[in-house]
Amino acid sequence: MTGPSLQQRYSPGSRCFGCGPANEQGLRIESRAAPGTDGELVADWQPRPHHAAFGNVLNGGVIGTLLDCHANWTAAVRLMHDRGLAAPPGCVTADYAIRLRRPTPVDRPLSLRARAIEATGDRVVVDAEVLVDGIITATCRGTFVAVGPDHPAFERW
């Protein structure tokens, strides 16, 4: 996939630790629409040795951050398309739960996949997963909510 990521396109000044292009010390994931799908987002990301919990195993908190940010963007893009908006609305995480299914190595690239499974009003439920060499190592289900002008995250993209 080529061209700018959703984060680069819609929030180039974001300092979010997980997905902000302007955070040089962040994870800087780059989510993109998956070709040939209806709203699925994908991202590739290469862990670095300092992201390890121990040995060659990615820290669970880093996994949670990757899934949270990628799923949040999936929800925002779903709402953008559903509402016919020019840009995704600012969304926040209402809840999410991850399942660490097997160790995620840090010495190989990983892939993120996420898809909205339900959208009602301002809320979107998203399923996401981490894969390494095509094997699912972690999964997530989260609820993400578009926020209004009374919320500190409003228009923070």
N, C-alpha and C positions, 0 to 999 in steps of 0.2 A: 504494500500500500504506500502510495506516495502522497505528497501534499501535506499541508499543515494538519496537525491533530485538532480535535475539537477544542482542547485547552488553548492551543496556540491561536486558533481562529477566534474564539469567543472570550477568552480571559487571559490574554498575554501578560497582564500585569499581576496575575494572581500569585500570592505568596503561600498558598496551601502547601503543607509539607508533603502531601501525597501526590498532588497533580499540578501544582503551580509552576508554570514555566519560569516565573521570576524568582523562584526560590532555588538558588544555586546549591544549597545543601539538602534540598528535598529529594524525593524519589522521582519526581518529574515524569510520571506516567503519561503516555500519549494515546488517548482513546480515539478510535476511528470506527466508522460504520463498517460492518462486515459485508463484503460484497455478496450479493445474491440472497440476503436475508431481509426479514421484515423487522428492522429495528434493533438487531443484535449489534452490540459493540465489542470490539476486540482491541487488544493492546499486547505488545511484546515488551518485555522488560528484562534487563540483565542485572541480577543481584551482584553486589560486590562483597568481598570477604568480610568487610566490617558490618554487613547486614546479618551475619551468622549469629545464631544463639550459641552454637558450639559446633566444632568440627566443620562439616560441610552442610549444615542444616540451617535454613533460613529462619530467622526469628519470627515467632508467631504474631507479635505485634506489627511487624512489617507486613506480614501476610494480611492481617486485618486491615491495615491502612490501604494496601493495594486494592483489596476487594471493596472497601467502603467507598473510596474515591471513584473507582471505575463504575460501580453500581449507581452511585449518585449521578454521574454523568449520563448513565443509561436512562434513569428516571427523568432527568431534565430534558433530554432529547425527545423522549416519548411525549412529555407535556408540550414541548415546542411544536412537534408535529401535530398532536391532537388539537392544539389551539390555533394552529396556523400562524405562529409567531416567527419573527425574523431571527430570534436568538433564544437560547434556552433560558427559562426562568431560574432564578436562584433557588436552589433546593438545599435542605438540610436533612441529616439522618435522624429519623425518629427512633428507629431501632434496627439492629442487625445482629445476626448470630452467625458465627463461623464454625465450621467443622474441619478440623485438621485430620485429614484421612490417612496421610502418610508423610514422611519427611520430605520437605521440599529442598532440593539441593541448591547451593549458591554458585556452583561452578558451571551451570548451564542456563541458557535463557529460559524464561518462563512466558507462558501466554495467559492472558486474561480473557474471559468471555463473560458477557452478561446480557440478559434479556429481561424486559419487563413482562411480568406474567399477569398483572392486574393493575388497572388504573381507574380510580374513582375520585372525581373532584380534583383536589390538590395533592392526593396521595397516590404513590406508585409503589407497588411491590416488585422487587427485582430479585432474580436468581443469578448468581455469579459463581465463577470457578477459576481456579488456578490449575494450569496444566504444565507439565514438564515432559518433553518427549511424547506428547500425546496422552499422558497418564494424568488423571485428575488427582491432585495432591491436597486441595482444600476447596470447600464450597461455602457459600454464603447465601442467606436470604435476608433481605432488608426492606424496610419501609422508608421511603423518602418523601418529603413534603415540600412543595413550593411555598415560599414565604412572602409575606406582604411588607409594605413600607414600615410597619411597626417592629420588624425584626432586624437585628444587627446584621444579618447575612443578606438582607435585601439588596439587590443589584451589586453584589460583591464579585460577580464574575469579572 
